[in-house]
């Protein structure tokens, strides 16, 4: 009996050692692979350096962004000086947002306002970084990743419609905002599992990468049922908008430090806003935009004003996504504000 217990203890210790060695091997292999493939030293430091943040932008293209969010100036000083004195006929413009900015959501009657803006104004070259479902949580690492290579003269930031994504759980600012959303509340066991899961993702690169693969398999094949929709409470809206504010302020600061001359926040609108009724979210959102405009160098392009006379049937195909007509009109209004406020046109 004693011998049996000793054998069991010995086997347990042996399997535990094998498990630890396997984890160590997988972690070493993953870090080496990422470092060699993406040529980024932060993959070696991941889990050891507290402020490192990692995001998978597109797994199929192996687009992964890892950065220290305390580092603001991403360009080499010589590159900044070179950019300062570089004369370029075209003004480089970057646009960020979700599906309403990426465009092409209305079948054959589709376009995108960044594309139409480029056609209207031949002085600018527009690169559209918007992606379906992207909130500010996703666009910050995308901005960081691209600012390491280059910086534009102008950035348009249009993230109104994906602010609610934060109510599924904070990803970037959990340490700054202490809040459990209604659909995130769970029993103690589930909360413990979530904490363990978060700790493993923060410390082990291979675990983070494996988690990203599982998430994308679930999205494609719907392996696990999505949580039921629920009415977003006022407090949840307040936190979601605060998350947007923190991320947008960080994007503005990053842009300014990397010699982006002008930063515009584009306030799009949905079909229901044509009726003129402001819900709690829109009140919070507009208040946040006013604050950002006052406290930063960003300018706000309010497209949700003077909406009388617009035909929703011609403008929208589903209440949020715009038709060709809607995108063209949006581009015209943005361009009108742009040329009336941008130093690139006022000084000409």
Secondary structure by P-SEA (a helix, b strand, c coil): caaaaaaaaaaaaaaaaaaaaaaaaaaaaaaaaaaaaccccccccccccccbbbbbccccccbbbbbcccccccccaaaaaaaaaccccbbbbbbbbccccccccccccbbbaaaaaaaacccbbbbbcccccccaaaaaaaaaaaaacccccbbbbbcccccccccccccccccccccccccccccaaaaaaaaaaaaaaaccaaaaaaaaaaaaaaaacccccccccccccaaaaaaaaaaaaaaaaaaaaaaaaacccbbbbbbccccccccccccaaaaaaaaaaaaaaacccccccccccccccccccccccccccccaaaaaaaaaaaaaaaaacccccccc
